[in-house]
Amino acid sequence: MPYRGLIGIVIAAALAAPVSAQAAEPKYPDWKGAWARFVVPGLGGQPSFDQTKPWGLGQQAPLTEEYKKVLEASLADQANGGEGNFFDHGVRCYPGGMPLMMIAFRPLEFVITPHTTYVLIGGAEHFRRIFTDGRDWPKDSEPTFSGYALGKWLDTDGDGVYDTLEVETRGPFKGPRAYDASGLPLAFDNESTFKERIYRDKADPKVLHDVITVYDHALTKPWTVDKKYVHEPKHVWDEAYCTESPSMIAIGNESYFLDFEGNLMPVRKDQSPPDLRYFKKQTQK
């Protein structure tokens, strides 16, 4: 008869074990709200991949000689009124994809669930989906601008709360893609890989870090930067679409400026007009 009491104790302990294990599972961090791009005062140009340096050549990216020429050609075309290597994104409103989508032209929002973390971006970029459910890499995936991302949560200080999200993003990617509006290029083979560590600054909780390393055939070595975002808890979310009230129009391989009256204007000196072969010629009155 004493064995019945012992069996009851063992069964009770076994039933309690899953509850205890579940209670020990770390909690997810509180990253709610808007995270705006960290701005370094005094830097010229538009937002850059490395926030601490000017855009374009000032980024000092470890480009191969081939892709240095691509960047130089892009800057020269922009100086002449063109869009350079940023044509598809700037004029056609194509998504920039990784890593441009994390530049935070507009504030980012992180939505964390046990299986997936979403980075809401808006505009032409939509969102990133980072799977954290332990799945393997897909054997066959369709090319996308944002790539396929797998993540893992870490509790680096052992306080019972996840504080760091490790992410790896692979292709195949759609392209062309650029780091910033200067047309700083990624390799045209679209075989980039990105590794990130996203975490909140312990000394200043208003700052979120995204330490991102780029592996790309346009680089002579991996390129690592610490992208930072500033918390804006009272940010008012609004709508923004790349195609709304466009000032640039793409026709064939050329871009034109659209004035306030809806007339096409050239963006470069001596630029040819678009091909109008299928339109009737208007006679002068």
C-alpha positions in Angstrom: 0.0 0.0 0.0 2.8 2.6 0.7 3.8 2.3 -3.0 0.5 3.9 -4.1 1.6 7.1 -2.3 5.0 7.0 -4.0 3.5 6.5 -7.4 1.2 9.4 -6.9 4.1 11.7 -6.0 6.0 10.6 -9.2 3.0 11.2 -11.4 2.4 14.6 -9.9 6.0 15.5 -10.5 5.9 14.4 -14.1 2.7 16.4 -14.8 4.3 19.5 -13.2 7.5 19.2 -15.2 6.1 20.7 -18.5 4.6 23.6 -16.6 7.9 24.4 -14.9 9.8 24.1 -18.2 7.3 26.4 -19.9 7.6 29.0 -17.0 11.4 29.0 -17.5 11.1 29.9 -21.2 12.4 33.5 -21.7 10.0 36.2 -22.6 10.1 38.2 -25.8 11.4 41.8 -25.6 9.2 44.9 -25.8 10.2 46.7 -29.0 6.8 48.2 -29.8 6.5 51.7 -31.2 8.3 53.4 -34.1 12.1 53.2 -34.7 13.4 56.1 -36.7 16.7 56.2 -38.5 19.6 57.5 -36.4 20.8 60.8 -38.0 24.4 62.0 -37.8 24.3 65.8 -38.0 26.5 67.4 -40.7 26.6 64.4 -43.2 25.6 65.4 -46.7 23.6 63.5 -49.2 20.7 61.2 -48.6 20.6 58.4 -46.0 23.5 56.0 -46.4 24.1 52.4 -45.5 26.8 53.3 -43.0 25.1 56.1 -41.0 28.5 57.4 -39.7 29.8 58.2 -43.2 28.6 60.3 -46.2 26.8 58.4 -49.1 28.5 57.3 -52.3 32.3 57.3 -52.4 32.3 58.6 -48.8 31.0 55.2 -47.6 34.4 53.7 -48.4 32.8 50.4 -49.2 35.3 47.6 -49.9 34.2 47.3 -53.5 36.0 45.3 -56.2 37.5 47.4 -59.1 34.6 46.3 -61.3 32.0 47.6 -59.0 33.9 50.8 -58.1 33.4 51.7 -61.8 29.7 50.9 -61.4 29.4 53.4 -58.5 31.5 56.0 -60.3 29.3 55.8 -63.4 26.2 56.0 -61.2 27.4 59.2 -59.5 28.4 60.7 -62.9 25.0 60.0 -64.3 23.3 61.5 -61.3 25.5 64.6 -61.5 24.2 65.0 -65.1 20.5 64.8 -64.0 20.0 61.0 -64.3 19.2 58.3 -61.7 22.3 56.2 -62.1 22.2 52.7 -60.6 19.2 53.8 -58.5 16.9 54.1 -61.5 14.6 51.2 -60.8 14.0 52.1 -57.2 13.9 55.8 -57.5 11.9 56.2 -60.7 10.0 52.9 -61.2 9.2 52.6 -57.5 10.6 49.1 -57.3 11.5 47.9 -53.8 15.1 48.4 -52.8 15.2 45.0 -51.0 17.9 44.0 -48.6 19.8 45.9 -47.2 18.3 49.2 -48.4 14.9 48.3 -46.9 16.5 48.6 -43.4 17.8 52.1 -44.0 14.6 53.5 -42.4 13.6 56.2 -44.8 10.4 56.1 -42.7 10.3 54.6 -39.1 10.3 50.9 -38.8 7.9 48.8 -36.6 8.8 45.4 -35.1 6.0 42.9 -34.5 7.2 39.9 -32.5 5.4 36.6 -32.3 6.8 33.2 -31.1 7.2 31.9 -34.6 7.8 35.0 -36.8 9.2 38.5 -36.3 7.8 41.1 -38.8 9.5 44.3 -39.7 6.9 46.7 -41.1 8.4 49.3 -43.4 5.7 50.7 -45.7 6.1 52.6 -49.0 7.5 50.4 -51.8 9.1 48.0 -49.3 6.1 46.5 -47.5 7.7 44.3 -44.8 10.3 41.7 -43.8 9.3 38.3 -42.4 11.9 36.6 -40.2 11.1 33.0 -39.3 12.1 32.0 -35.7 10.4 28.6 -35.5 13.5 26.5 -36.1 12.7 25.6 -39.8 15.4 24.7 -42.3 16.3 26.7 -45.4 13.9 26.0 -48.3 15.3 23.9 -51.1 13.6 25.9 -53.8 12.5 29.5 -53.2 11.4 32.2 -55.6 13.6 35.2 -56.0 12.5 38.2 -53.9 13.8 41.7 -53.1 13.8 41.0 -49.4 15.2 37.5 -49.5 14.5 34.6 -47.1 15.3 35.2 -43.5 15.7 32.8 -40.6 16.3 34.1 -37.0 17.1 32.9 -33.5 16.3 34.7 -30.2 19.0 34.9 -27.6 18.9 35.7 -23.9 22.5 37.0 -23.6 22.4 38.2 -20.0 20.4 35.3 -18.5 17.7 37.5 -17.0 14.8 35.4 -18.5 14.1 37.9 -21.3 15.2 37.5 -25.0 17.3 40.6 -25.9 19.0 39.8 -29.2 17.7 38.5 -32.5 20.2 36.8 -34.7 19.2 36.8 -38.4 20.6 35.3 -41.6 19.0 36.4 -44.9 19.8 34.6 -48.2 18.7 34.8 -51.8 17.9 34.2 -54.5 17.2 38.0 -54.7 15.6 40.1 -57.3 17.6 43.0 -58.6 19.4 45.2 -59.3 19.8 46.4 -55.7 21.8 49.2 -54.1 22.8 50.2 -50.6 21.6 53.7 -50.9 20.3 56.4 -53.3 23.8 57.0 -54.7 23.5 53.7 -56.5 26.3 52.0 -54.3 25.9 48.6 -55.9 25.5 45.0 -54.8 26.7 42.3 -57.2 24.5 41.8 -60.2 24.4 38.0 -59.6 22.0 38.7 -56.7 23.7 36.1 -54.5 24.1 38.2 -51.3 24.0 36.9 -47.8 23.3 39.1 -44.8 23.9 38.3 -41.1 22.4 40.6 -38.4 22.3 41.0 -34.7 19.4 43.2 -33.6 19.3 44.3 -30.0 18.3 47.2 -27.8 21.1 49.3 -26.3 21.5 48.5 -22.6 22.9 51.9 -21.7 20.3 53.8 -23.8 17.0 51.8 -24.3 15.9 54.5 -26.8 18.4 53.1 -29.3 18.1 49.9 -31.3 21.1 48.4 -33.1 21.1 46.3 -36.2 24.7 45.2 -36.7 24.6 43.9 -40.2 27.4 42.1 -42.2 27.2 41.8 -46.0 28.7 39.0 -47.9 28.6 39.8 -51.6 30.6 39.2 -54.8 30.9 43.0 -55.4 33.0 43.2 -52.1 36.6 42.3 -51.5 35.7 41.3 -48.0 32.6 41.2 -45.7 31.3 44.6 -44.8 29.9 45.2 -41.3 28.1 48.3 -40.1 26.1 49.2 -37.0 22.8 50.7 -38.1 21.0 52.4 -35.3 17.4 53.5 -34.8 15.8 55.9 -32.3 12.6 55.1 -30.4 9.6 57.3 -31.1 6.8 56.1 -28.8 4.3 58.8 -29.8 4.9 58.6 -33.6 1.8 59.1 -35.7 1.6 56.5 -38.4 0.5 57.8 -41.8 0.2 56.3 -45.3 3.0 56.7 -47.9 3.1 55.2 -51.3 5.9 55.5 -53.8 3.5 55.8 -56.7 1.4 58.6 -55.1 2.0 61.9 -56.8 5.2 60.8 -58.6 7.5 63.5 -59.9 9.6 61.1 -62.0 8.3 59.1 -64.9 10.1 56.1 -66.5 9.6 55.5 -70.2 11.7 52.7 -71.7 15.3 53.1 -70.3 14.9 56.8 -69.7 13.5 58.9 -66.9 11.7 62.2 -67.2 10.5 64.9 -64.8 6.8 65.5 -64.5 6.0 69.2 -63.8 3.0 70.4 -61.8 0.9 70.7 -65.0 1.6 67.1 -66.0 4.1 67.9 -68.8 7.2 65.8 -69.4 10.5 67.6 -68.9 14.0 66.4 -69.6 16.3 65.6 -66.6 19.5 65.8 -68.6 20.8 68.4 -71.1 20.1 67.4 -74.7 18.0 64.4 -73.6 15.9 63.0 -76.4 12.1 62.9 -76.1 10.4 59.5 -75.7 9.5 57.5 -78.8 6.1 58.6 -80.0 5.8 56.5 -83.1 2.3 55.1 -82.1 0.8 58.6 -81.5 -0.6 60.8 -84.2 1.4 63.9 -84.9 -0.4 67.1 -83.9 -0.5 69.8 -86.5 0.4 73.3 -85.4 -2.5 75.8 -85.4 
